[in-house]
Amino acid sequence: MYKRYPGLGAALQIQAVFLWKGEKKMTALYIILGLLAAFIVITLIRAAFFTAPKPQREEFPPEQVNGQRACDRLSQAIQIKTISCEDESQTDWGAFDRFHAFLEQSYPLIHKNLKLDHISTASLLFYWEGTDPDLDPIAFLAHQDVVPISEGTEEDWEHPAFDGVNDGRFIWGRGALDMKNHLICLMESVETLLEEGYTPKRGVYLCLGHNEEIVSGGNNGARELARELERRGVHLDSVVDEGGAMLPAHVKGLLDANYKGEISQDYIDVVEDMTQEQAQADHENNLEIEAGYLLSFLAVELPTDAVTQRAQEIVDEIYSHAQYTVADAEQLSSGDIAVEVTVSPIEIIPLLTEDQMAAAWTSVKQASGASDEAIAAMSDEEYQVLDEQYANALLDQLEALIPQITYGQDQVIMLQMKEEDGYYSLVDSGMQKLDEVMIDYYGAYA
C-alpha cells in the first residue's frame, strides 16, 4: 500500500488546532512530528540503498526477424476491409474469405504444419502440436476484424484508411494498431520458427476471431472459439491477447479495489497471486491509512478504536463518490509504460472550516468544566475521553457534509509502469500523487 505523509501545510494546520487544545499537548505534537521525521528519514535511507534481486532467466538466442516482410504483410492485411458490422447481414464476408486466402498464401508453413479449423462464421483456430503432451497448451489471441470508418470522417485521415501506406516510418490504416499488427506479428513469429525447424514443447493454439469489435454479435467468434476448446477438454496454461489494454485494466481494477472496494473478477484474474480476500484486505488497509491521515488533519491526538473505526467508515463513504478515468497505455521511449489517470478531486474536507474545528474543541472543553490548566494536567486516559468527544463532534459534521460533496478541477496523473527484465511494476510516486488529489484536504483544486 502507498502511505501519504502530512506536508508542511498539514503540520501547520495541525499545530494551530493543538494550540486550541492546550500547551501541554504541544509536547505530544513535537513527539509525533519527531517520530514521523525519523521514520521518513529511515525509510528514505533504506530505499536509497535497496536493490531488488534480479531473477535468473534463461538466455535466448538472437531473434531472426524479417522486419521488411512483416511490414509488407501488415500493409497488405490493412488493404483487405475485414469490417465487422452490428447487423451481420451488412458484413462483407467475401472480405474475410480474401483475408483467409491472403494468410494461406503468406504463411504456407503454418498452413502445412498446423491443424486449422474454421469456427463459427469466419474465425480460425490453428493448433501447433507440442512434443510433450503432459504440458498444458498456451493460446495466442488476435482478431481479424476492424471497425468501420465513421461517415464524414474519411478526409480526416492522414492517408486513406484502407491503403496501408508505409511511409518508411509508420504504417497507416485501420487495423494498424487494433489489431492486424498483433495478428501479423503472431503469424510472422510462428512462420519464422517453422522456417528454423523449431517445434514447441507444449501445444500452441492460435485463435483468430472475426468479430471482436462487436462482441454482442450473434455469432460471437471468441465465444465459439472458447466453446470449441472446452468441447475438446483443453486446459490452457496461459493466454496472450492484446497486451496494452491489460495495463489500464490493471490500473482501473486497482483504483476500484483500493478506493471503492469494488473488486472485479477481471482485476483478480489480471494480477498475479491476487485473491478476493487479498484485494479486500488491501482496501481495508487503504481505509485505515486514510482514516489515520484524516484524524491527524483534524488534530485528534489519541483516537480510540471506536473513533478510528468510525473515521474508516466515513472515508469509505467519501471514497464511494470518487470519480476517475483511465486512458489507454502508452509506451515511452525508455520502454516503460505510462497510463494516464484523470481524477476529479473530492471537495468535502474544506467545507469543515478551521473555526468549526476550534468551536468543537471549545464546546467539549466547556461541557467538561475543566480549565486549560486542568486539561494540561490530565493523564492520557482522562484526556482521551475529551479527545473522543471532540473527534465525534467533527466526524458528525463531516458525515452531514457528504451529500454536499462537489469536485475540484480535474487533475491528470501519469502512472508509470517501469519495465525491468520483461516485467512491469508500478512506480510508487504516481500512486502517492493519486492519494494526494483524490480527497482535496486544503481546497487546492477547487
N, C-alpha and C positions, 0 to 999 in steps of 0.2 A: 504494500500500500504506500501511497505517497502522502507524507505529512507536510503540513503547512505551518510555518512558524510566524508569530506576530512580528511585523516590521516595526520601524520607528514610530509610525503613526499610531499603531495599535498600542505600543508601550506608553506613549504619551497619554492616550485616552484612558488606558487602564490606570495610570498614575493619577490622573485627575479624579477618577472615581474613588481611588483609595484615599485621597485626601478628604473626601466627604466622610469616609468611614473611620477616621481616627488615625493619629500619628503612629500609634503602636503598630498598626497593620502595614505601615510603610516598610518596616523591617521584613515582614513576610514577602513583600513585593521584591525587595532587593535580593532576598534569598532565592526567590523563584527566578528572577531575571539572571542572577549569577549562575544558578544551576543550568538554566537554559543556554546561556552563553557558553558555558563549559561543555555542555552536551554538543552544541553545534560545532565548536572547535574540534572536539574529539572526532565527531563524525566526518568533518572535512579532512582531517589528517588521515583517518582510516581510508576514506575514499581516494585520497591522493596517492596512497601507496598500495591500493588494492589492484591486483592484476588477476583477472579471471583465467583459470587454467584453460589452455586451448585443447580441444578434443583431438585425439589422434585419428586421422582418417586415411583411408587408402588413397594413394596417388594414382590418378587416372592417366592413361596415355593421351598424348595430344589429339585433339579432335581433327578429323579430316572433313572439313565442311566446304562444299562448293557453294559459296555465297552468291555468285552470279546466277547459278542455276536456280537457287531458291528465289532470288529477286524476280527472275524472268517468269517463274511459275506463279508467284504471287500476283504479278501483273496480269497474267493470263486468267487466273482464277477470278480476279475482280471483274474482268470483262464479261463473265457469264452471270447474268442477272438472276441469281437464285433468291428472289424476293418472296418472303412468306407473307400471306395476307390473312387477316382475321376471317374473311369469307374465303374459304379454301377453294371455292368454285372459281375465284379470280386468280388463283395461283397458276403461274405458267410452269406446269410440271415438265414440259419439254426442256426448260432451262436446267432442271435438276438432272434430267437424262443426259444432257450435254455435259454437265459438270461431272457426272459419273464417268462418262466416256473420256473426258479430259484426265481424270485421275488415273484411269486404267492405262491410258497412253503414256502419261508422265511417270508412272511408278509401276513398271512392269514386274519388278521383282516382288513387290508387295502382293500384287495380284497372283503371282505364280506360287509364292511360298506361304502366304497366309490364307486361312479359310475365310471366305466372305459370305455373309448372309444379308439379304435385303429385308429390312424390318419396317413394318408399318408402310406408309406411302412412299417414302424416299430416304429413310435412314439406312445407314450402312454399319455393319458390325463385322470388324476384322478380328481374327484370332490368330495369334502367333504362339505356337506351342513351345513350351519350355522343356528343358532337359530333366527337370526334377518335378515330377507330378505331385510330390508331397508338399510343395510350396504353394501357398495361395497366390493366384494371379493378381496382376495390377491392371488398372484401366486408365486409359488416357481419353479425355472427352474433348470434343470440339463440335461446332455446329456449322453447317453448310450455308444456312440462310442469312440474309441481311434484311434490314428494314427498308421500306420504300423511301423515295425522295419526296418530301412534302411539296405539294403542288405550289408553284410560285417561287420556290427557292432554288430552282435549277441554276440560275445565274449567280447565286451566292457562292458557288463552289470555285475554288482556285483553278481546278481542272474538272472537266466533266466527270460525274460521279462514277461512271462505269467504263472509263477509258483505261484505267490502271496505269496512268502516266508515271514513268520513272524518270525524274529529273536529275538523277545521279546522286541526290541526297535523300530524297523521300520518294516513297511510292504512294500515289494519291488515289483515293477512290473509296467507295462504300465497301466496307469489309476489311480495309487495310488495317484497322485496329480491332474491329469486332466482327468476326474473329477469323477471317480467312488467313491472316498472318499466322495465327496459332495452328490452324489446321495444316497449312502448307509446311510449316516448320516441323510439325509432328510427322508428316508423311516423308519429308526430306530426311529426317533423322533415321527413321526405320529403313528407308531405301538405302541410305548410306551404310548403315550397319549390315544390311544384307549384301551389299557390294563387297564389304570387307570380310564376309563369311561368318559373321557373328551369329550366335544362337543364344538366346537368353536362358538363364537357369529356371526362372519362373515364367509361367504363361503371361502373355500380354494381350489385352483387349484394346482395340481402337474403336470407340463409339462415336459415330459422326451423325448427330441428329439433323433433322431437316426443318424444324420449325421452333427453335428455341426462342425466337423473338416474339412468338405468340403462344406462350406456354398454355394458354387456355384453349388452344385449338383442340378440336375433337379427336384428331389422330395425332396425339402428342408423341413425337418421336422419342424424346427422352424417357417418358413413362414406359413406352413399349420396349425400348432397349433394356430398361431395368427389369421389366417383367420377363423378358426373354432370358436374362441372366439368372433370374430367380427360378424360372422354369427348369433351367439346366442344373440348378443346385450349386451355382457358382458362389463362393465366398471370397470376396476381394480382400487382398491385403491392404490396398490403398487406392485412392482415386486422385487423378491430377486433372484439374479443369482450369478455367480462366483464372490465373493466379492473382492478377491485380485487384480483382474485386474482393478477394478474401481479406485483404488488409482493412479496407473500410468496414467490412462486415465484422471483423475482429474488433476494431475501434468502436463501432456503434454498439456492439454487444457488450463491450467493456463499460462504456458510459451508461448504458441502460441498466446493467447489473449493479455497478458501483453506486450510482446516484439514485436510481429509481427502484432498485430491487426487482427489476423486470428481467428475468433470466430466461432467455430463449434457448431452445434446443440447438438452434444454429450456432449460437455462441459456445455452448458446451461442446459441440462437435468440432468447431474450428480451433479451439485452444487445447493444446496438448495437456493431458492429465487433468483437465477441468471436470468437475462434477457439480451437480446441483448444490450439494452440501457445501463444497468449497466456495462456489460463487456466492451463496447466501452468507457464508462466514465473511467473505470479503466485503459484502455490502454492509453487514453489521459493524465490521471493523471501521469502515469508512464513516458510518454514522457516529461511532464512538469518538473518532478523531475530530470530526467536525463539531460535535457537541462540546468537546473539550475546548475547542477554539472559541465557540460561541460563548461559553461560560467565562472564559478568560476575558473576552471582549466586554462582557457585562460586569467584569470585576467581581465575580463570585469566587471567593478565596478558598472556601472549604466545602465544596459541593458534597452533599450526601449521595448515597446510591440512588435514592428516590429522585433527587434533583437531576442527577446525571441521566437517569432513565427517561425522565420527562423531557429533558433537552434533546435526547436522541429521537424521541417520538416527534417533537416539533421540527427538528431538522429533516426527518423523514418526510413529514408533510410538506415542508418547503421544497425539498428536492423533487417531490412528485410533480411540481409545477415547472421543472427545468425544461428549457427549450434549447435545442441544438440540432445542427445538421452536419452530416459527414459527407464530404465530397469524395470524388474518385482519387485513387492513389496516383502519385506522380513520382517517377524515378528521377533522382538527382544525378548530376554529373559524377558525384562521388560513388554512385552505386547504391546509396541509401534510398529509402522510400519516404516520401512526405505525404501525409494525409491531412487535408485542411478541415478544421472543425470550426464552425461558426456558432458562437454561444450568445444567447440573449441574457445578459446578467439579471438575476433576480433582485429587484429593488424592494426590500422589506425592512432590513435592519435599520437603514437611515430614517425610517418612519418613527423609530424609537429614539427620541431625542436625548441629548445629554441632560437637559433639565428634567425630563421624566425619570431618568435613572437616579438623579440626585434626589428628586422628590420621593422616589420609592424608598431610598435609604432613610431619608428624614422621617417618613411615616413609620417605618419599622422601629427606628430609634425612639420616637415619641411614644409609640404604643408600648414599648418595653419599660419606659420610665427611667431608663438608665442614662446617666450623664456620659459625656465623652470620656471622662476620667475612669468611670466605672467600666465602660466598654473596653478601654485600653488595658484594664487590669484583669479582664476575663480570661479564663482558660480557653483552650481551643474548643473544648466540648461546649462550653457556655456560648462562646461566640458563634459556633456553628449553627446554633438554634436561630439566632438573628439572621445569619447569612442565608439560611434556608428560606426564611420568610421573605427576605429581600429578593432572592432568586425566583421564588414562586410568583412574587408580585410582578417582576419583569417578564417572566415567561407567560403569565396571564395576559399581559398587554401584547406581547409578541404573537401569541396564539390568536388573539382577537384581530390582529392586523393581517393574517394570512389571506382572508377574502379580498383584501385591498392590494394584493401583490401586483406590481407593474414590472416592466422590463426596461433596462437601460439600452444604450446604443450597442448594436451587435459588435462583438469582438471576434476577430478572426485569429485563430491559433493554429500554428502548423505543428503537428505532431510528427516527429521524425522516428522512423524505424531504421535503426542502424544495422548495416549488413556486416557480418563477420563470418568468414568461412562458410558462406552459403546460408547462414541463419540470420533472422531479423529479431531485434529486441527493441522495445520502446524506450526512448530516451526520457529519463525522469523529468527533466526540466519542463517538457511540454505538459505533462500531467499536473505538475505543480502550478503552472500558469492557468490551467483549466480550473483547478481548485480555487485560485485567487479570484477568478472572474465569475464563477458560477453563482455565488452569492456575493453581491456587492455590499460589503460592510460599511464602506465610507462614502457611498454615493459618487464614486469616482467616474462611473459610466452613465450616470443619469442624464 
